[in-house]
Amino acid sequence: MGIEEESKTGEVKGESSNNPEENKNAEEVKDAEVQKSPTELELKIIRQVEYYFGDFNLVKDHFLQEQIKKDDGWVPLETMIKFNRLKTLATDFVAIRKALEKSPTQLLQISEDGNKIRRDPSKPLPEKTKSYHDEMMSRTAYAKGFPRNTCLDDVLEFFESYGKVENVVMRKFPNSPTFRGSVFATFINKEDAEKFVAAKDIKFKNISLLRQMNVDFKKRKEIEYQERMKKKQKEKENQARDEEADDQKFVEEEIVKGCVLKLSGLSKNISRMDIKEIFNPHATVAYVEYNVDDPEAFVRFAEEGVAMFAVEKALTGESDDKKLVICGTELKYQVLEGEEEQQYWKRFAKTRAAWRKNMQKNNSSGRGRRGFGRKRGGGSGRRGRGPRGGRQFSQEDRNGKEDKLKTTEQKSPSKTEVTETLESEPPAKRLKSENSETSVD
């Protein structure tokens, strides 16, 4: 009885047996277990190769899918060692085989010749469906606070202490390879992901991390996005309202009434210069808005109320059957008044505002041009012919009575009010008008 108790006591304390044969067998079993345990390098090889063939990567890896189709799922190790991350770990087939043989998941099979591997057919790839994607997202956690010089191996090693992860995505800045300090980690199961997020305080190299489930992260980002969109929309509405007010102020304070003539029925053989040549002898043409493919044109004169006078002077034919003919084509004409005149000047105001915005942009980049020129002032624009310069008409002329044209000397720009003349148009538009006969005011 004493021997039996002594024997039990020895077993409990882990004392070695007096039988040399039993001790030898125990040591062999222990050595075998050590040999079966993967080393740190082998763990990295297992993790990397199983990632390639894992659920997360394989469903979207078109290259690897094509390789799998060639030989009943088998992929040569010669092909695998060309993958960048595996190549940095090992290129020796024997080392890769030994590592995969120690895999706890046994996701991969090794061919008899040892030169090929494939995903175990008994573990088929899940279908790429919305339900699968949602399930995968439900076990994905978001973590923020990693230093920007952190490498992937450090992140993987960090997450291994909180559960097995299927995939890790290190987020980068748009159009940049720079790590932005936040990570999406997809765990094998949802429970591990939730435990990681719910833990009281998790630190990476003494830095506390902000953590959320991916679902909550997406909701937060959606709310922030909607708030930004609302802010932008409000700013856009305010800008539109301010522009509308500016346009209205321009129309109310600075338009030149009775100077816009609408022409209809133009043919393609009529050019802008043809239109100017018809009217310029009678009144200064400030601008012609005309596209050769458009049957309509707008002629804007420099003087107030001269549109009717100019068109009447340009009419040809007998007194009871006068017509406006340009390049052999009879045209219809109308001096804009009321709402139509208002709409024309509103459109002009928008064009002017857009041009000025473009000028400001060019000036900020060092590519400034001459000013736009305005009815009153004009600032940096070239000297234009205004109400007190160039050809002018008496009240009798405007009433339809003949009178001689009066020509006055142009005064100093600092003292002369400048109307919207041809020179007041944007330089780019003047060049386009003269060369292509196409322009939009």
Disulfide bonds with the S-S distance in Angstrom:
none
